[in-house]
Amino acid sequence: MSVSREVVEEIVAALGGKENIHTATHCVTRLRLVLNDEGKVDHDKLNGIDLVKGSFSTNGQFQVVIGQGTVDEVYKKMVEITGIGEASKDDVKSAAAERLNPLQKAVKVLADIFIPILPAIVTAGLLMGLNNILTGPGIFYDGKSVIDVHPQWADLANIINLIANTAFVFLPALIGWSAVKRFEGSPLLGIVLGLMLVHPDLLNAWDYGKVVEEGGKIPTWNLFGMDVEKVGYQGQVLPVLVAAYVLARIERFLNSKIPDAFKLLIVAPITLLVTGFLAFIAIGPITFAIGNLITDGFVSIFDNFAALGGIIYGGLYSLLVITGMHHTFLAVDLQLISATGGTFLWPMLALSNIAQGSAALAMMYVSKDEKLKGLSLTSAVSAYLGITEPAMFGVNIRFKYPFIAAMISSAIAGLIVMLSGVKANSIGVGGVPGFLSIAEGYWGAFFVGMGVVLVLPFILTYLYGKLKKQ
C-alpha cells in the first residue's frame, strides 16, 4: 500500500505538530512515539484518519496502530517531515523512562523482565491444560480420567506434563536470564544463577513445608560457623529477582575495574561465587520469607473478603492494564502457584479480557462507521485470544461506555468465580482458551463466569449504544 505524504502530515498535525514529537520508532504494526506533551494530541482527528486503526498511551510511549508493512512507510515519511532522525526501540524506551515517576519505573522494570519470558510461561500453561484434560477425572467419563479408561495414553500424558512443567521447574533460570539482561549484566550468568538456585542437590522448595511439618531435618551447610539451609527456590520469583540485581551490579563493578586481559578469568567466577554465597546465606532466606508473607496476605484477604475481592479485582483489572501495573501481578500469580498450587487471580484476568472483547464486538453492530466496524471485529478476536490493547485503546476507551460495560460484567464474573473458589493451575492464554488452565473441578463455575463476560458486555454496550443514538 502506497502512503501519501499528505496523510502522514495529517498524522503529525494530529499528534500536535512536529515540535511535539520528541523521539519516534516503530514495531511491526505501530508507531511508538515519545511526545513532549500528550495533551496536545487531537484524538478525534488522529483516529479519524483512514490509515490509523487506533492509538493509546502506555509506559511513557504514545503508540499509533497503523498495520503491518504500512507502518514502515509511514515512519520513513514521518522522519522526513519532522526531521527528528530515526531512533531505535531502546532510544524510545530510554526517552520514555525519563518521564516516568518512581512507581511507573518500578512497574516498567517488572514488565521488562517478565514480558520476554511470558511466551514460555503461557505455552507451559497451555500444555498443562492439555495434560489436565487427559488426567482429570470426570471430564469425559464418570469419575474417571481419559488415561484411566485408555491407559495407552498415560505415557503421552506424562511426556506432555514433563514438557509443560519445565518452564515452571526452571522458572528461576528464565527470570535470571531476563532480569540480569534488564539490569545490564551478562544474560548467560543470569541463567547459571537461576539454575544454581534449583540445583538437584538442594532440598526442593515444594518439599520444604512438608519436611518442616513432619518434623524432618532440613539439610544444611556449615559455613564459617553458620548453618545455611540447603534449600532450592523452585517456582520462586523474589529470590532470583534480587539475586539477579546483585549479580549484575557486581559484574558491572568488576568489569569497570579489571583489565580486559584478565576479565575472562576473574569477572564471571568472582561474580557467581559472591552472588551465590549471598543468595544462599541472605537473599534467598529473606526474600523467601517475604514472598510467603505476600502470598499469605493475598490468600487471607481473598479468603475473608472473597465477594469484595472478586468484584474489585475482576472489575478493575482493565484499569491495571491501562496503567501497566498488571505486570506486577504476574509475579504474584507465579508466587501463588508455587506456594499454594494455584492462583485465584488469573481466572479473573482471563474473564476481564473476554469482557473487553465482547464490548468491542458489540460496537461492530452499534457503529455505522465501516472502519470502526472492522477494527471492532479484529480487536474483539484479539481480546478473546488474550491481547486486549487493540480492543481497549482502539475502541472501548475511545467511546467510554463499552469499557464501563466490560468492567461491570467482569466484576460480576469475578464475584462468581471467587465465591466458587476457582483456581488456575498455571498461567495460560488470558482469554477464551483460558479454561484449559483452570484446575479440575472448577470448570463449571469458570464457564458460568465466561458466559457472563461473553454475553453481558455485548448486551449492555449494544443497548446503551442504540439508546444513545436515539
CORCOR-V805283 format. One record per backbone hydrogen bond with DSSP energy under -0.5 kcal/mol. NH is the residue of the N-H (numbers start at 0). CO is the residue of the C=O. If there is no record, write none. Layout:
NH_CO ; NH_CO
This chain:
3_1 ; 7_3 ; 8_4 ; 9_5 ; 10_6 ; 11_7 ; 12_8 ; 13_9 ; 14_10 ; 15_12 ; 16_11 ; 19_16 ; 20_17 ; 21_19 ; 21_33 ; 22_33 ; 24_31 ; 26_29 ; 30_63 ; 31_24 ; 32_30 ; 32_61 ; 33_22 ; 34_32 ; 35_19 ; 39_36 ; 40_37 ; 41_13 ; 42_40 ; 45_41 ; 46_42 ; 47_43 ; 48_45 ; 51_48 ; 52_64 ; 53_64 ; 54_392 ; 55_62 ; 57_60 ; 60_57 ; 61_32 ; 62_55 ; 62_60 ; 63_30 ; 64_53 ; 64_62 ; 65_28 ; 65_63 ; 66_28 ; 68_27 ; 69_67 ; 70_66 ; 71_68 ; 72_68 ; 73_69 ; 74_70 ; 75_71 ; 76_72 ; 77_73 ; 78_74 ; 79_75 ; 80_76 ; 81_77 ; 82_78 ; 86_23 ; 91_87 ; 92_88 ; 93_89 ; 94_90 ; 95_91 ; 96_92 ; 97_93 ; 98_95 ; 99_96 ; 104_100 ; 105_101 ; 106_102 ; 107_103 ; 108_104 ; 109_105 ; 110_106 ; 111_107 ; 112_108 ; 113_109 ; 114_110 ; 116_113 ; 117_113 ; 117_114 ; 118_114 ; 120_116 ; 121_117 ; 122_118 ; 123_119 ; 124_120 ; 124_426 ; 125_121 ; 126_122 ; 127_123 ; 128_124 ; 129_125 ; 130_126 ; 131_127 ; 132_128 ; 133_129 ; 134_130 ; 135_131 ; 137_140 ; 137_143 ; 138_135 ; 140_143 ; 142_140 ; 143_140 ; 146_133 ; 148_144 ; 149_145 ; 152_149 ; 153_150 ; 156_152 ; 157_153 ; 158_154 ; 159_155 ; 160_156 ; 161_157 ; 162_158 ; 163_159 ; 164_160 ; 165_161 ; 166_162 ; 166_163 ; 167_164 ; 168_164 ; 169_165 ; 170_167 ; 172_169 ; 173_169 ; 174_170 ; 175_171 ; 176_172 ; 177_173 ; 178_174 ; 179_175 ; 180_176 ; 181_177 ; 182_178 ; 183_180 ; 184_179 ; 186_184 ; 188_185 ; 189_185 ; 190_186 ; 191_187 ; 192_188 ; 193_189 ; 194_190 ; 195_191 ; 196_192 ; 197_194 ; 198_195 ; 201_198 ; 202_229 ; 206_203 ; 207_203 ; 207_204 ; 208_204 ; 210_206 ; 211_207 ; 212_208 ; 213_209 ; 214_211 ; 215_210 ; 220_227 ; 222_220 ; 222_225 ; 223_221 ; 225_222 ; 227_220 ; 227_225 ; 228_226 ; 229_218 ; 230_228 ; 231_202 ; 232_196 ; 234_167 ; 235_232 ; 240_236 ; 241_237 ; 242_238 ; 243_239 ; 244_240 ; 245_241 ; 246_242 ; 247_243 ; 248_244 ; 249_245 ; 250_246 ; 251_247 ; 252_248 ; 253_249 ; 254_250 ; 255_251 ; 256_252 ; 256_253 ; 257_253 ; 261_258 ; 262_258 ; 262_259 ; 263_259 ; 265_261 ; 266_262 ; 267_262 ; 269_265 ; 270_266 ; 271_267 ; 272_268 ; 273_269 ; 274_270 ; 275_271 ; 276_272 ; 277_273 ; 278_274 ; 279_275 ; 280_276 ; 281_277 ; 282_277 ; 283_278 ; 285_281 ; 286_282 ; 287_283 ; 288_284 ; 289_285 ; 290_286 ; 291_287 ; 292_288 ; 293_289 ; 294_290 ; 295_291 ; 296_292 ; 297_293 ; 298_294 ; 299_295 ; 300_296 ; 301_297 ; 302_298 ; 303_299 ; 304_300 ; 305_302 ; 308_304 ; 309_305 ; 310_306 ; 311_307 ; 312_308 ; 313_309 ; 314_310 ; 315_311 ; 316_312 ; 318_315 ; 319_315 ; 320_316 ; 321_317 ; 322_318 ; 323_319 ; 324_319 ; 325_319 ; 326_323 ; 327_324 ; 328_324 ; 328_325 ; 329_326 ; 330_326 ; 331_327 ; 332_328 ; 333_329 ; 334_330 ; 335_331 ; 336_332 ; 337_333 ; 338_334 ; 339_335 ; 340_335 ; 340_336 ; 341_335 ; 342_423 ; 347_344 ; 348_344 ; 349_345 ; 350_346 ; 351_347 ; 352_348 ; 353_349 ; 354_350 ; 355_351 ; 356_352 ; 357_353 ; 358_354 ; 359_355 ; 360_356 ; 361_357 ; 362_358 ; 363_359 ; 363_360 ; 364_360 ; 364_361 ; 365_361 ; 366_362 ; 369_367 ; 372_368 ; 373_369 ; 374_370 ; 375_371 ; 376_372 ; 377_373 ; 378_374 ; 379_375 ; 380_376 ; 381_377 ; 382_378 ; 383_379 ; 384_380 ; 385_382 ; 386_381 ; 387_385 ; 391_387 ; 392_388 ; 393_388 ; 393_389 ; 394_390 ; 395_390 ; 396_391 ; 397_391 ; 398_394 ; 399_395 ; 400_398 ; 402_395 ; 403_399 ; 404_400 ; 405_401 ; 406_402 ; 407_403 ; 408_404 ; 409_405 ; 410_406 ; 411_407 ; 412_408 ; 413_409 ; 414_410 ; 415_411 ; 416_412 ; 417_413 ; 418_414 ; 419_415 ; 420_417 ; 421_416 ; 423_342 ; 424_436 ; 425_436 ; 427_425 ; 429_427 ; 430_428 ; 431_383 ; 432_383 ; 433_430 ; 434_431 ; 435_432 ; 436_433 ; 437_434 ; 438_422 ; 441_438 ; 445_441 ; 446_442 ; 447_443 ; 448_444 ; 449_445 ; 450_446 ; 451_447 ; 452_448 ; 453_449 ; 454_450 ; 455_451 ; 456_451 ; 458_454 ; 459_455 ; 460_456 ; 461_457 ; 462_458 ; 463_459 ; 464_460 ; 465_461 ; 466_462 ; 467_463 ; 468_464 ; 469_465
